[in-house]
Amino acid sequence: MTTTTSPVLEVQGGGVTFRDADRNEFRAIDAVDLQLRRGEILGLVGESGCGKSTTARVLMGLQRLTSGRVLLDGAPVAGGRRSLAPRVQAIFQNPAGSFNPRRSLLDSVAEPLRVWKQGNATERRERALEELARVGISPQMAQRRPSEVSGGQCQRAAIARATVLRPEVLICDEPVSALDVSIQAQILELLAELREEQGLAMLFISHDLSVVATLCDRTAVMYAGTVVEQGDTPDVTDRPRHPYTAILHDSVPTLAPSASAATGLRMRPATGTVDGRAEPGCRFAALCPLVQDDCRAARPDLQPGAHTAACLHPLGA
């Protein structure tokens, strides 16, 4: 699939701040810049709590930004979810939880067509059956409820529901993390086929760098609410520039080590929970095995470039 350089969906300087009952602030994401180009699959990887899902909710119009903006085809988006749907659709980690348990898969897949007033009842049913067949769900299985099918079959139906409106962008938030390894491979293959057939742009969110490496054209790595490295996937996975990315690489046994990537880096021990959001310098400084004095004083930004890292002393520099 040929991608274009112009982004179809992007967030510029995205920030989201939450406040608890005592008015204490928590910065979920801060200064996030992401561009999703037409026809490409962009991986967003990082540990739990780093801000991946919040970023996804922003791009779906489900979470309002505290700062920054979202653009669709270069135009600022205002008005929340309805400003982006049906052009931007999503699939999630737990497909069964997003289906009405009392309705058949067929009825659930046809529902977006009814909401957006596309076709009559017969046409919507035929279109839903066609989309279910595209993802490998037979007409007989389409009559079943979510509790009557496997997790993999339910995720296939969730993909059909997301693509039945022919969106331009598909947000995939941990879509295979709850599935068996063999089923994961089938769903990843299905997503790749849909990208080829429909020209979809996809944001694929995962905590598993090995899954991202098998599917994505480009990869962005998040830590403590911001993107710390991004570039073409082979560059990020085989030649990481940020110490955090290198540690992620070395923690995945299925990724083949290379001379430059298998660094053997380990996070420094720390007491309590440390994610660096409130630190004056680099967010990763408290845990970085390569930290220097200037890392604690200045917060590095992600510079423009094909492969770049928010690090004052990037690996391989």
C-alpha angles and dihedrals in degrees: 000000000000115000127205126226095230112090119236093195129017144159119216120200090341116190131172122185124187127197126207127215090278091052092250111153127230118189104215094180130005132191094346115176117185132160123195113197127206114272096009134111112223116196120214111194135176144115124291113287096024094116103263097128093043088054089050091051090051091053090048092051092245096113125049117226121240088202137003128030145259120231129198113196088346095304121112114252120229129170104050127246099353090057089062104034133120090018092058118046133169146210123201143207096259108043095177090058091057095052127081101249092213096055129075122249088248093056092047094050091048093049097084089054090055093047091052092042097240114160131328125292094274093047092048091051092050092047092050092049090050092051093047090051089051090060095043103265115135123219089251093053090045088068092061127095122243092258090056097060135060125264092255093050090047091052090050089054090049089054090050091052090050095049100039090091091052096240124193094221131040119195109204110193109192091318097170105030093097094049133088115263094252091050090046090060092051093050092047090051090049092052091050091051092050090051090054095044100042104024091237122176109221136195105203113196121197144146089216115087092192092060091048090049092058097051115021131088094201131017134207120195119211128202128171095350102314142075110262099176138012139169144109108333097244089052094049096044099039102029107029116184100190118070091226091057090049090052090049089051094051091049092062110079094192094062110092110237121236130194092260100036105044092074099155089225117161129192115256115251115261135181116237126354116325124181100147100234093130097039117115093221134033112346091225096047096102092058103027115115090206098049119147131189095264090054090069093049105046130043109222119223127215104258124213115267146103092270116016140156134201093235133116091212106031120190113260093018 
